[in-house]
């Protein structure tokens, strides 16, 4: 299950224009942890998934549901360049 979730996470992260480094800082985890999660080698806690979904502007269900391939993301996150300051908690 988490391999599918990791690839969905990667898709959402890329669609909003975030790097692994940026999302890892936002979530408070190491970049290698994000990489391993996206590749199906690690799992994220529900709390981390909820925090990421909030950043992506979707629900946890949207993030986990493979039938939502073309789910539109909020306009607010459609930036060409996201600065670290934009991700401050």
C-alpha distances in whole Angstrom, upper triangle without the diagonal:
4,5,6,6,9,10,11,12,15,16,17,18,20,21,23,25,23,23,21,24,25,21,21,25,24,21,23,21,22,21,20,17,16,16,14,11,12,12,9,11,11,10,12,13,13,17,16,14,17,19,18,17,21,22,20,22,19,17,14,13,15,12,9,11,11,14,16,16,20,20,23,23,26,29,29,27,28,30,31,31,30,32,30,33,31,28,30,29
4,5,5,6,8,9,10,12,14,15,16,18,19,21,22,20,20,17,20,21,18,17,21,20,18,20,17,18,17,16,13,12,13,11,8,9,9,6,8,8,6,8,11,12,15,13,11,15,17,15,15,19,19,18,20,18,17,13,14,14,11,9,12,12,16,17,17,20,20,22,22,25,27,27,25,26,28,29,28,27,28,27,30,28,25,27,26
4,5,5,6,9,10,11,12,14,15,17,18,20,21,20,19,17,20,21,18,18,22,22,19,21,18,19,17,16,14,12,12,10,8,7,6,4,7,9,9,11,14,15,18,16,14,17,19,16,17,21,21,19,21,19,19,16,16,16,13,11,13,12,16,17,16,19,19,22,22,25,28,28,25,26,27,28,28,26,28,27,30,28,26,28,27
4,5,5,6,9,10,11,12,14,15,17,19,20,19,19,17,21,22,18,19,23,22,20,22,20,21,19,18,16,14,14,13,10,9,9,7,11,12,11,12,15,15,18,16,13,16,18,16,15,19,19,17,19,17,16,14,13,13,10,8,9,8,12,13,12,16,16,19,19,23,25,26,23,24,26,26,27,26,28,27,30,28,25,28,27
4,5,5,6,9,10,10,12,14,15,17,18,17,17,15,19,19,16,16,20,19,16,19,17,18,17,17,14,12,13,12,8,8,9,8,11,11,9,9,12,12,14,13,10,13,15,12,12,16,16,14,16,14,13,10,11,11,7,6,8,9,12,12,12,15,15,18,17,20,23,23,20,22,24,25,25,23,25,25,27,25,22,25,24
4,5,5,6,9,10,10,12,14,16,16,15,14,12,16,16,13,14,17,17,15,17,15,15,14,13,11,9,9,8,5,4,6,6,9,9,8,9,12,13,15,12,10,14,15,12,13,16,16,14,17,15,15,13,14,13,10,9,12,11,15,15,14,17,17,19,18,21,23,23,20,21,23,23,23,21,23,22,25,23,21,23,23
4,5,5,6,9,10,11,12,14,15,15,14,13,17,17,15,16,19,19,17,20,18,18,16,15,14,11,10,11,8,5,7,8,11,12,12,13,16,16,18,15,13,16,17,14,14,18,17,14,17,16,16,14,15,13,10,10,11,10,13,13,12,14,15,17,17,20,22,23,19,20,21,22,22,21,23,23,26,24,22,25,25
4,5,5,6,9,10,10,13,14,14,15,14,17,17,14,16,19,18,17,20,18,19,17,17,16,12,13,13,11,8,10,11,14,14,13,13,15,15,17,14,11,14,15,12,11,15,14,12,14,12,13,11,11,9,6,7,8,8,11,10,9,11,11,14,13,17,19,20,17,17,20,20,21,20,23,22,25,23,20,23,23
4,5,5,6,9,10,11,12,11,12,11,14,14,11,12,15,14,13,16,15,16,14,15,13,9,10,12,9,7,10,11,13,13,11,10,13,13,14,11,9,11,12,8,9,12,11,9,12,11,12,10,12,10,7,8,11,11,14,12,12,14,13,14,13,16,18,18,15,16,18,19,19,17,20,19,22,19,17,20,20
4,6,5,6,8,10,10,9,9,9,12,13,10,12,15,15,14,17,15,15,13,13,13,9,9,11,9,6,9,11,13,13,13,13,16,16,17,14,12,15,15,11,12,15,13,11,15,14,15,14,15,13,10,12,14,13,16,14,13,14,14,15,14,17,19,19,15,16,17,17,17,16,18,18,21,19,17,20,21
4,5,5,6,9,10,10,11,12,15,15,13,15,18,17,17,20,19,19,16,17,16,13,13,15,13,9,12,14,17,17,16,16,19,18,19,16,14,16,16,12,12,15,14,11,13,13,15,14,15,12,10,11,12,11,13,12,9,11,11,12,11,15,16,17,14,14,16,16,17,16,19,20,22,20,18,22,22
4,5,5,6,9,9,11,12,15,13,11,14,16,15,15,18,18,19,16,18,17,13,14,16,13,11,14,15,18,18,17,15,17,17,17,14,12,13,13,9,9,11,10,7,10,9,12,12,13,10,8,11,12,12,14,11,10,10,9,10,8,11,13,14,11,11,13,15,15,14,17,18,20,17,15,19,19
4,6,5,6,5,7,8,11,10,8,11,13,12,12,15,15,16,13,15,14,11,12,14,12,10,14,15,18,17,16,15,17,17,17,14,12,14,13,9,10,12,9,7,11,12,14,14,16,13,11,13,15,15,17,15,14,14,13,13,11,13,14,14,10,11,12,13,13,12,14,14,17,15,13,16,17
4,5,5,6,7,9,12,11,10,13,16,15,16,19,18,18,15,16,17,13,13,16,14,11,14,17,19,19,19,18,20,20,21,17,16,17,16,13,13,15,12,10,13,14,17,17,18,16,13,16,17,16,18,16,13,13,14,13,11,14,15,15,11,11,11,11,12,12,14,15,18,16,15,19,20
4,5,8,10,12,15,14,13,16,18,16,17,21,20,21,18,20,20,16,16,19,17,14,17,19,22,22,21,20,22,21,21,18,16,17,17,13,13,14,12,9,11,12,15,16,17,14,12,16,16,15,17,14,12,11,11,10,8,11,11,12,9,8,10,10,12,12,15,17,19,16,16,19,21
4,6,9,12,14,11,11,14,15,14,15,19,19,20,17,20,19,16,17,20,18,15,19,21,23,22,21,19,21,21,20,17,16,16,15,11,11,12,9,7,10,11,15,16,18,15,13,17,18,18,19,16,14,13,12,11,8,9,9,9,6,6,7,9,9,9,12,14,15,12,12,16,17
4,7,10,12,10,10,14,15,14,16,18,19,19,16,18,19,15,16,19,18,15,18,21,23,22,22,20,23,23,22,19,18,19,17,13,14,15,12,10,13,15,18,19,21,18,16,19,21,20,22,19,17,16,15,14,11,13,12,12,8,7,7,7,7,7,10,12,14,12,12,16,18
4,7,8,6,6,10,11,10,12,15,15,15,12,15,15,12,13,16,15,14,17,19,21,20,20,18,20,20,19,16,15,17,14,11,13,14,10,10,13,15,18,18,21,18,16,19,21,21,23,20,18,18,17,16,13,14,15,13,10,10,10,10,8,7,9,10,13,11,10,14,15
4,5,5,6,8,10,11,12,14,13,13,9,12,13,10,10,14,14,12,15,18,19,18,19,17,20,21,20,16,16,18,16,13,15,17,13,13,17,18,20,20,22,20,17,20,22,22,24,22,20,20,20,19,17,18,18,17,13,14,13,12,10,9,10,10,14,13,12,15,17
4,5,5,6,9,10,10,12,10,9,6,8,9,6,7,11,11,10,12,15,15,15,15,14,17,18,18,14,14,17,15,12,15,16,14,14,17,18,20,19,22,20,17,19,22,21,24,22,21,22,21,21,18,20,21,19,16,17,16,16,14,12,13,12,15,15,13,15,17
4,6,5,6,9,10,10,9,8,5,9,10,8,9,13,13,13,15,18,18,17,17,16,18,20,19,15,16,18,16,13,17,18,15,15,19,21,22,21,24,23,20,22,25,25,28,26,24,25,24,24,21,22,22,20,17,18,17,16,14,12,11,10,13,14,11,14,15
4,5,5,6,9,10,10,10,8,12,13,10,12,15,15,14,17,19,20,18,19,16,18,19,18,14,15,17,14,11,15,15,12,13,16,18,20,20,23,21,18,21,24,24,27,24,23,23,22,21,18,19,19,17,14,15,14,14,11,9,8,7,10,10,8,10,12
4,5,5,6,8,9,10,8,11,11,8,11,13,12,12,15,17,17,16,15,13,15,16,14,11,11,13,10,8,11,12,9,10,14,15,17,16,19,18,15,18,21,21,24,22,21,21,20,20,16,17,18,16,13,15,15,16,13,11,11,9,12,11,8,11,12
4,5,5,6,5,6,5,9,8,6,9,12,11,12,15,16,16,14,14,12,14,15,14,10,12,14,11,10,14,14,12,14,17,18,19,18,21,20,17,19,22,23,26,24,23,24,23,23,20,21,22,20,17,19,18,19,17,14,14,11,14,14,10,12,12
4,5,5,6,7,8,11,11,10,13,15,15,16,19,20,20,17,17,15,16,17,15,12,14,15,12,11,15,15,12,15,18,19,21,20,23,23,20,22,25,26,29,27,26,27,25,25,21,21,22,20,17,19,18,19,16,13,12,8,11,12,8,9,10
4,6,8,10,11,14,13,11,14,17,15,16,19,20,20,18,17,14,15,15,13,10,12,12,9,8,12,11,9,12,14,16,17,17,21,20,17,20,23,24,27,24,24,25,23,22,18,18,20,17,14,17,17,18,16,12,11,9,10,10,6,7,7
4,6,9,10,13,10,9,13,14,13,14,17,18,18,15,14,10,11,12,10,7,9,10,7,7,11,11,10,12,15,16,16,15,19,19,16,18,21,23,26,24,24,25,22,22,19,20,21,19,17,19,19,21,19,15,15,12,14,13,10,10,9
4,7,9,12,10,10,14,15,14,16,19,19,18,16,15,12,12,14,12,9,12,13,11,11,15,15,13,16,19,20,20,19,22,22,19,21,25,26,29,27,27,28,26,26,23,23,25,22,20,23,22,23,21,17,16,13,14,15,11,11,10
4,7,8,7,7,11,12,11,13,16,16,15,12,12,10,11,14,12,9,12,14,12,12,16,17,15,17,20,21,21,19,22,22,19,20,24,25,28,27,27,28,26,27,24,25,26,24,21,24,23,24,22,19,18,15,17,17,14,14,14
4,5,5,7,9,10,11,13,15,16,14,12,13,12,14,17,16,13,15,17,15,14,18,19,18,19,22,23,23,21,25,24,21,22,26,26,30,28,27,29,28,28,25,26,28,26,23,25,24,24,22,19,18,15,18,19,16,16,16
4,5,5,6,9,10,11,12,14,13,12,14,13,15,18,17,14,15,18,16,14,18,19,17,18,21,22,23,21,24,23,20,21,24,25,28,26,25,26,26,26,23,25,26,24,21,22,22,21,19,17,17,14,18,18,15,17,17
4,5,5,6,8,10,10,12,10,10,12,12,15,18,18,15,16,19,18,16,19,22,20,20,24,24,24,22,25,24,21,21,24,24,28,27,26,27,27,28,26,27,29,27,24,25,25,24,22,20,20,18,21,22,19,20,21
4,5,5,6,9,10,11,9,7,9,9,12,15,15,12,13,16,15,14,17,19,18,19,22,22,22,19,22,22,18,19,22,22,26,25,24,26,26,27,24,26,28,26,23,25,25,25,23,21,21,19,22,22,18,20,19
4,5,5,6,9,10,10,8,9,9,12,14,14,11,11,15,13,11,14,17,15,15,19,19,19,17,19,19,15,16,19,20,23,22,21,23,22,23,21,23,24,23,20,21,21,22,20,18,19,17,20,19,16,18,18
4,5,5,6,9,8,9,11,11,15,17,18,14,14,18,17,14,17,20,18,17,21,21,21,19,21,21,17,18,20,20,23,23,21,23,23,24,22,24,26,25,21,22,22,22,21,19,20,19,22,22,19,21,21
4,5,5,6,5,5,8,10,13,16,17,14,14,18,18,16,18,21,20,19,23,22,22,19,21,21,17,17,20,20,23,23,22,24,24,26,24,27,29,28,24,25,26,26,24,23,24,22,25,25,22,23,23
4,5,5,6,5,6,7,11,13,14,11,11,15,15,13,15,18,17,17,20,19,18,16,18,18,14,14,17,17,20,20,19,22,21,23,21,24,26,25,22,23,24,25,24,22,23,21,24,23,20,22,22
4,6,8,8,9,10,13,15,16,13,12,16,16,13,14,18,17,15,19,18,18,16,17,16,13,13,15,15,18,18,17,19,19,21,19,22,24,24,20,21,22,22,22,20,22,21,24,23,20,22,22
4,6,8,10,12,16,18,19,16,15,19,19,17,18,21,20,19,22,21,21,19,20,19,16,15,17,16,20,20,18,21,22,24,23,26,28,27,24,24,25,25,24,23,25,24,27,26,23,26,26
4,6,7,10,14,15,18,15,14,18,19,17,18,21,21,20,23,21,21,18,18,18,15,14,16,15,19,20,19,22,22,24,24,26,29,29,25,26,27,28,27,26,27,26,29,28,25,27,27
4,7,10,14,16,18,16,16,19,20,18,20,23,23,22,25,24,23,20,21,22,18,17,20,19,23,23,22,25,25,28,26,29,31,31,27,29,29,30,29,27,28,26,29,29,26,27,27
4,7,10,13,15,13,13,16,17,16,18,21,21,20,23,22,21,18,19,20,17,16,19,19,23,23,23,25,25,27,25,28,30,29,26,28,29,29,28,26,27,25,28,27,23,25,24
4,7,9,12,10,10,13,14,14,15,18,18,18,21,19,18,15,16,18,14,13,17,17,21,21,21,24,23,25,24,26,29,28,25,27,28,29,28,26,26,24,27,26,22,24,22
4,6,8,6,6,10,11,10,12,15,15,16,18,17,15,12,15,16,13,12,16,18,21,20,21,23,22,23,22,23,26,25,22,25,26,27,26,23,24,22,24,23,19,20,19
4,5,5,6,9,10,11,12,14,16,17,18,17,15,12,15,16,14,13,17,19,22,22,23,25,23,25,23,24,27,26,23,26,27,29,28,25,25,23,25,23,20,20,18
4,5,5,6,9,10,10,12,14,15,16,14,12,9,11,14,12,11,15,18,20,19,21,23,21,23,21,22,25,24,22,25,26,29,28,25,26,24,25,23,20,20,18
4,5,5,6,9,10,11,13,14,15,14,12,10,13,15,13,14,17,20,23,21,23,24,22,23,21,21,24,22,21,24,25,27,26,23,23,21,22,21,17,17,14
4,5,5,6,9,10,11,12,14,14,13,10,14,15,12,13,17,19,22,20,21,23,20,21,19,20,22,21,18,21,22,24,23,20,20,18,20,18,15,15,13
4,5,5,6,9,10,10,12,11,9,7,10,11,8,10,13,15,18,17,18,19,17,18,16,18,21,19,17,20,21,24,23,20,21,19,21,19,16,17,15
4,5,5,6,9,10,10,9,7,6,10,11,9,11,14,17,19,17,19,20,17,18,16,16,19,18,16,20,21,24,23,20,21,20,21,18,15,16,14
4,5,5,6,9,10,10,10,9,13,13,11,14,17,19,21,19,20,21,18,18,15,16,18,16,15,18,19,22,20,17,18,16,17,15,12,13,10
4,5,5,6,9,9,9,9,12,12,9,12,15,17,19,17,17,18,16,16,13,14,16,15,12,15,17,19,18,15,16,15,16,14,11,13,12
4,5,5,6,5,6,6,9,8,7,10,12,15,16,14,15,16,13,13,11,12,15,14,12,15,17,19,19,17,19,18,19,16,13,16,14
4,5,5,6,7,8,12,11,10,13,16,18,19,16,18,18,14,14,11,11,14,12,11,14,16,19,19,16,17,17,17,14,12,13,12
4,5,8,10,11,14,13,11,15,17,19,20,17,18,18,15,14,10,10,12,10,8,12,13,16,15,12,14,13,14,11,8,11,10
4,6,9,10,12,10,9,13,14,16,17,14,14,14,11,10,7,8,10,10,7,10,12,15,15,13,15,15,16,13,11,14,14
4,7,10,12,10,10,14,15,17,17,14,15,14,11,9,6,6,9,9,8,11,13,16,17,15,17,18,18,14,13,16,15
4,7,8,6,7,10,11,14,14,11,13,12,9,9,7,8,12,12,11,13,16,19,20,18,20,20,21,18,16,19,17
4,5,5,6,9,10,13,14,11,14,14,11,12,11,12,16,16,15,17,20,23,23,21,23,23,23,20,18,20,18
4,5,5,6,9,12,13,12,14,15,13,15,13,15,19,18,17,19,22,24,24,22,24,23,24,22,19,21,19
4,5,5,6,10,10,9,12,14,12,14,14,16,20,20,19,21,24,26,27,25,27,27,28,25,22,24,23
4,6,5,8,9,7,9,10,8,10,10,13,16,17,16,17,21,23,24,22,25,25,26,23,21,24,22
4,6,8,10,8,10,11,9,12,11,14,17,18,15,17,20,22,22,21,23,23,24,21,19,22,21
4,6,9,9,10,13,12,15,15,17,21,21,19,21,23,25,26,24,26,26,28,25,22,25,24
4,5,6,8,11,10,14,14,17,21,22,20,21,24,26,27,26,29,28,30,27,25,28,26
4,5,6,10,10,14,15,19,22,23,21,21,24,26,27,26,29,29,31,28,26,29,28
4,6,8,9,13,15,18,21,23,22,22,25,26,28,28,31,31,33,30,28,31,30
4,6,5,9,11,14,17,19,18,18,21,23,25,24,28,28,30,26,25,28,27
4,6,9,11,15,17,19,17,17,20,21,23,23,26,27,29,26,25,28,28
4,6,9,12,14,17,16,15,18,19,22,22,25,27,28,25,24,28,28
4,6,10,12,15,13,13,17,19,21,20,24,25,26,23,22,25,25
4,7,9,12,11,10,14,16,18,18,22,23,24,21,20,24,24
4,6,8,7,8,11,14,16,15,18,20,21,17,17,20,20
4,5,6,7,10,14,15,14,17,19,19,15,16,18,19
4,5,5,8,11,13,13,16,18,18,15,16,19,20
4,6,7,11,12,11,14,15,15,11,13,15,16
4,6,9,10,9,12,13,14,10,11,14,15
4,7,9,9,13,15,16,13,14,17,19
4,5,6,10,13,14,11,12,16,18
4,7,10,13,15,13,14,18,20
4,6,10,11,10,12,15,18
4,7,8,6,8,11,14
4,5,5,7,10,13
4,5,5,7,10
4,5,5,9
4,6,9
4,6
4
